[in-house]
Amino acid sequence: MIDHLSTLDYVDTDRIGAMGICAGAGYTANAAINDHRIKAVGTVSAVNIGAMFRNGWDNDVADADALPFLVAGAAARTADAQALATGGDLAQIPMAPLKEEDAPNEELRQAWEYYHTQRAQCATAPGYGLARSLTQLISYDAHNFAEAFLTQPLQIVAGSVAGSKWMSDDLYARAASSDKQFHVVDGANHMDLYDGAKFVGEAVGVLAPFFREKLGA
C-alpha cells in the first residue's frame, strides 16, 4: 500500500501514518517496525496474533506449552496435502468462537456476537482459518524487534477491562519510541472499541489529535 501511495502526486510521503484495530493493530506495528515510511502509529485493542495463539487470550499459557499446536499444525499440513490430492476437506480452526455456547466468558461471547450476528457479520468472513496456519502463527511475533526499530511516535488505545490489554502493554513496553503514549478507556473491553459509540468516540478523540500533531493538520 505504501509503495502505491508513494506513486501518487497528491500524497505527501513525509506524512503517512498507520492505524490498526485488533490483529490489524499488530500488523500495523509490525509494518512500522519494518518500514519507516510510516511516520506515526496508532493501535486500538491491539492483538499480537502470534502471542494470542501461543499464550492464550488471557496470557495464561507459557510459550513452551504451545508446542503441541505447532505439532498439530504440521500434522494438518500433512493431512491437507493428502486432502488436496483426493478432494477432501482441509482442517479448520476457529479465529473466534463460532457458536455462542463456545465462548468461555462474556467478552469472547461478544466476539461471537460481533462476527456471527447482524452486529457486524460478513458473508465472506466465515470466522475460521486453516489448522495448517498454526505452524506460522505460533512462532509469529508482531512486535519482533520493536525494541530496536519501532521508533516512530506511537499512540496506543486499549480498554481497561479488555482481556487483550496485556498485548498493548507488551507493545508499549517494548517499543523503542521516545514519543509513545498509552490511553486506557475506562470500562471498555476489547470489542467495545470496535463499535461501542461512547468508547469509540473516546478513542477517536485521542487518535485524531495525535495524528494531526505528528503528521501535520
C-alpha positions in Angstrom: 0.0 0.0 0.0 2.7 2.5 0.9 4.5 1.6 -2.3 1.4 2.6 -4.2 0.8 5.8 -2.1 4.3 6.9 -2.9 3.4 7.0 -6.7 0.6 9.4 -6.2 1.3 13.1 -6.7 -1.2 14.2 -4.1 0.3 12.1 -1.3 2.9 13.7 0.9 5.1 10.8 1.7 6.5 12.5 4.8 3.0 12.5 6.3 2.0 8.8 6.1 0.5 7.4 9.3 -1.0 4.0 10.0 -3.6 2.8 12.5 -5.0 -0.7 13.1 -7.5 -2.4 15.3 -7.2 -5.9 16.9 -4.9 -8.1 14.9 -4.7 -5.3 12.4 -3.0 -3.2 15.1 -0.4 -5.9 15.5 0.2 -6.0 11.8 0.4 -2.2 11.7 3.0 -2.2 14.4 4.9 -4.8 12.5 4.7 -2.8 9.3 6.0 0.3 11.1 8.9 -1.7 12.6 9.9 -2.8 9.1 9.0 0.4 7.1 9.9 3.8 8.3 7.9 5.5 5.6 5.2 5.1 8.2 5.8 8.3 10.3 3.2 7.8 13.1 1.5 4.7 14.5 -1.9 4.2 16.3 -3.3 1.0 17.7 -6.7 0.1 19.2 -7.4 -3.1 21.1 -4.1 -4.4 19.8 -3.6 -8.1 19.3 -0.3 -9.7 18.5 -1.9 -12.7 16.7 1.1 -14.9 17.4 1.1 -14.2 21.1 -2.6 -14.7 21.3 -2.4 -18.2 19.7 0.7 -19.0 21.7 -0.2 -17.7 25.1 -4.0 -17.6 25.0 -6.4 -14.7 25.3 -5.6 -14.2 28.9 -1.8 -14.8 28.6 -2.0 -17.9 30.8 -0.1 -20.3 28.6 3.7 -20.4 28.6 5.5 -20.3 25.2 6.9 -23.8 25.6 3.4 -25.2 26.4 2.2 -24.1 22.9 4.4 -26.7 21.3 1.5 -29.1 20.7 -0.1 -26.5 18.5 3.0 -26.5 16.3 2.8 -30.3 16.1 -0.9 -30.1 15.3 -0.2 -27.5 12.6 2.4 -29.8 11.0 0.1 -32.7 11.1 -2.6 -30.6 9.4 -0.2 -29.8 6.6 0.4 -33.5 6.0 -3.4 -34.2 6.1 -4.1 -31.2 3.8 -1.6 -32.4 1.2 -3.4 -35.7 1.1 -6.8 -34.0 1.0 -5.8 -31.7 -1.8 -4.8 -34.8 -3.8 -8.1 -36.6 -3.1 -10.5 -33.7 -3.0 -11.0 -33.9 0.8 -11.6 -31.1 3.3 -8.9 -29.0 4.8 -8.6 -28.9 8.6 -10.0 -25.7 10.2 -9.5 -23.7 13.4 -11.8 -21.0 14.8 -10.5 -17.5 14.9 -13.1 -16.5 17.4 -16.0 -18.6 18.9 -18.1 -20.0 16.1 -21.1 -20.6 18.4 -22.3 -18.6 21.4 -22.0 -21.6 23.7 -18.3 -21.9 22.7 -17.4 -18.6 24.4 -15.7 -19.1 27.7 -16.6 -15.6 29.0 -18.8 -12.5 28.2 -16.0 -10.7 26.4 -15.5 -13.6 23.9 -19.2 -14.1 23.7 -19.3 -10.6 22.3 -16.6 -11.7 19.8 -19.0 -14.4 18.6 -21.8 -11.8 18.5 -19.7 -9.3 16.5 -18.7 -11.7 13.9 -21.7 -14.0 13.7 -24.8 -11.9 14.1 -26.2 -8.8 12.4 -23.9 -6.7 14.7 -21.1 -7.0 12.1 -21.2 -10.4 10.3 -19.9 -10.6 6.7 -20.9 -13.5 4.4 -17.4 -13.8 3.0 -15.8 -13.9 6.5 -16.7 -17.3 8.0 -14.7 -16.9 11.1 -12.3 -19.8 10.8 -8.8 -20.3 9.4 -6.8 -23.4 8.4 -5.1 -25.5 11.0 -2.0 -25.6 8.8 -1.5 -21.9 9.7 -0.6 -22.9 13.2 3.0 -23.6 12.0 3.3 -19.9 11.2 1.0 -18.4 13.9 2.6 -20.0 16.9 6.1 -18.7 16.2 5.0 -15.3 14.9 5.7 -12.1 16.9 4.1 -8.9 15.6 6.3 -6.9 17.9 9.5 -8.6 16.8 12.4 -6.1 17.0 10.1 -3.3 18.4 12.9 -2.7 21.0 15.2 -1.6 18.2 13.2 -0.4 15.3 9.8 0.9 16.4 11.0 4.4 16.9 8.1 6.4 15.4 5.6 8.3 17.5 3.1 5.7 18.9 -0.4 6.1 20.4 -1.9 3.0 22.0 -5.5 2.8 23.0 -7.0 -0.2 24.9 -9.9 -0.9 27.2 -9.3 -1.1 31.0 -11.1 -4.5 31.2 -10.0 -5.9 27.9 -8.7 -9.5 28.1 -6.3 -8.5 25.3 -4.8 -5.4 27.2 -1.7 -7.3 28.0 -0.7 -7.3 24.4 -1.0 -3.5 24.3 1.1 -3.4 27.5 3.7 -5.5 25.8 3.9 -3.3 22.7 4.2 -0.1 24.9 6.9 -1.7 27.0 8.9 -3.0 24.0 8.6 0.0 21.6 11.8 1.9 21.2 10.0 5.2 20.6 10.8 8.0 22.9 7.4 9.5 21.9 4.8 7.0 23.0 1.5 7.3 24.9 -1.0 4.7 26.2 -4.6 5.8 26.6 -6.8 3.4 28.7 -10.5 3.7 28.0 -12.1 3.1 31.4 -14.7 0.3 31.5 -14.2 -0.8 27.9 -13.4 -4.4 26.9 -11.8 -5.5 23.6 -14.9 -5.5 21.5 -16.3 -2.2 22.9 -13.6 -0.4 21.0 -14.9 -1.9 17.7 -18.3 -0.3 17.7 -19.4 0.9 21.1 -20.3 4.5 20.4 -19.2 6.0 23.7 -15.9 4.1 23.8 -15.1 4.6 20.1 -15.7 8.3 20.5 -13.1 8.5 23.2 -10.6 6.5 21.2 -11.1 8.8 18.2 -10.8 11.8 20.5 -7.3 10.6 21.3 -6.1 9.3 17.9 -7.3 12.3 15.8 -5.2 14.9 17.6 -2.3 12.5 17.8 -2.1 12.1 14.0 -2.8 15.9 13.5 0.1 16.7 15.7 2.6 14.1 14.4 1.7 14.3 10.7 0.5 17.9 10.4 -3.0 19.2 10.0 
